[in-house]
Amino acid sequence: MKDVWKGLSGAAGMALTWALSLLGGWDAALGMMLLLMGLDLFTGVVASLRGKSTATPGGGFLSRVLFDGISRKLMMMALVMLAAGVDRMMNTSGICRMAAVGFYAANEGMSVVENAALLGVPFPQKVLQALEKLKTEDSQPPDQAP
């Protein structure tokens, strides 16, 4: 049984290493994006358990909505993998990847702040303004950026 666990942990380690390679490697930006994804899921579940979710008709918990949220986060990670692949192909030193990671991190940060507001937690307006600015700048094409 011990050998089975060793084999499984080795396979899991290899799979995680491969996934990190596809994501363009580990750095602070990717760590922040993943942290914000986890915080968004957590705060969304807490808001729904308190009956204050805006994603469900009655404000309560629905596993379908949680599944949709997890699916969206997996798609975000797939798009970061795509951006990292484009960077490798075009030899652009991580520009596409950082744009994708920055956009999704700002998006997730906004969602965490929105969930906090639903739960009645006060938050600094400057943080909200910075996240809104980052989200707006990242979502516009380069020729339309302010």
C-alpha positions in Angstrom: 0.0 0.0 0.0 2.9 2.3 0.7 4.2 1.9 -2.8 0.8 2.8 -4.2 0.8 6.1 -2.3 4.4 6.8 -3.5 3.4 6.1 -7.1 0.3 8.3 -6.8 2.1 11.2 -5.2 4.8 11.0 -7.8 2.2 11.0 -10.6 0.4 13.9 -9.0 3.7 15.8 -8.7 4.5 15.2 -12.3 1.0 16.4 -13.4 1.3 19.6 -11.3 4.8 20.3 -12.7 3.5 19.8 -16.3 0.4 22.1 -15.6 2.7 24.8 -14.1 4.9 24.5 -17.2 1.9 25.0 -19.4 0.9 28.0 -17.3 4.3 29.6 -18.0 5.9 28.8 -14.7 5.3 30.0 -11.1 5.6 33.7 -10.3 4.0 36.2 -8.0 1.3 37.2 -10.6 0.1 33.6 -11.1 0.2 33.0 -7.3 -2.0 36.1 -6.8 -4.4 35.1 -9.5 -4.8 31.6 -8.0 -5.2 33.0 -4.5 -7.9 35.4 -5.7 -9.7 32.6 -7.5 -9.8 30.6 -4.3 -10.9 33.7 -2.3 -13.7 34.3 -4.9 -15.0 30.7 -4.6 -14.8 30.9 -0.8 -16.5 34.3 -0.4 -19.1 33.3 -3.0 -20.0 30.1 -1.1 -20.2 32.1 2.2 -22.5 34.7 0.6 -24.7 32.0 -0.8 -24.9 30.1 2.6 -25.9 33.4 4.2 -28.6 33.8 1.5 -27.1 36.9 -0.1 -25.8 35.6 -3.4 -26.7 37.5 -6.6 -26.0 34.5 -8.7 -29.1 32.5 -7.6 -32.8 33.5 -7.6 -33.3 33.1 -3.9 -29.8 34.2 -2.9 -29.1 30.7 -1.5 -26.6 28.0 -2.4 -26.9 26.0 -5.6 -24.3 23.4 -6.6 -24.9 24.2 -10.2 -23.8 27.8 -9.7 -20.7 26.5 -7.8 -20.0 24.1 -10.7 -20.3 27.0 -13.2 -17.9 29.1 -11.1 -15.3 26.3 -11.0 -15.8 25.8 -14.7 -15.1 29.4 -15.5 -12.0 29.4 -13.4 -10.7 26.3 -15.2 -11.4 28.1 -18.5 -9.4 31.1 -17.2 -6.5 28.9 -16.5 -6.8 27.3 -20.0 -6.7 30.8 -21.5 -3.5 31.6 -19.4 -2.0 28.4 -20.8 -2.9 29.6 -24.3 -1.4 33.0 -23.7 1.8 31.3 -22.4 1.9 29.2 -25.5 1.5 32.2 -27.7 4.4 33.9 -25.9 6.6 30.8 -26.4 5.7 30.6 -30.1 6.2 34.4 -30.7 9.1 34.7 -28.3 7.5 37.7 -26.6 9.0 37.2 -23.1 5.6 36.7 -21.3 3.7 39.7 -22.5 0.5 37.8 -23.5 0.6 35.7 -20.3 1.0 38.7 -18.0 -1.8 40.5 -19.8 -4.1 37.5 -19.3 -3.0 36.9 -15.7 -3.4 40.6 -14.8 -6.9 40.8 -16.4 -8.1 37.7 -14.6 -6.5 38.7 -11.3 -8.3 42.1 -11.5 -11.5 40.4 -12.4 -11.3 38.0 -9.4 -10.3 40.8 -7.1 -13.4 42.7 -8.1 -15.5 39.7 -7.5 -14.0 39.2 -4.0 -14.8 42.9 -3.2 -18.4 42.5 -4.5 -18.9 39.4 -2.4 -17.5 41.2 0.6 -20.0 44.1 0.0 -22.8 41.5 -0.1 -21.7 40.2 3.3 -21.6 43.8 4.7 -17.8 44.0 5.0 -16.5 47.6 4.5 -13.6 48.0 2.1 -11.4 50.9 1.1 -12.7 52.8 -2.0 -9.1 53.2 -3.3 -8.8 49.4 -3.6 -12.0 49.2 -5.6 -11.0 52.1 -7.8 -7.6 50.6 -8.5 -9.2 47.2 -9.4 -11.7 48.9 -11.7 -9.0 50.9 -13.4 -6.9 47.7 -14.0 -9.9 45.8 -15.2 -10.9 48.6 -17.6 -7.3 49.1 -19.0 -6.8 45.3 -19.5 -10.1 44.8 -21.3 -9.6 47.5 -23.9 -7.7 46.9 -27.2 -4.3 48.6 -27.2 -5.4 51.4 -29.6 -8.3 52.3 -27.3 -6.4 52.3 -23.9 -6.6 55.6 -22.0 
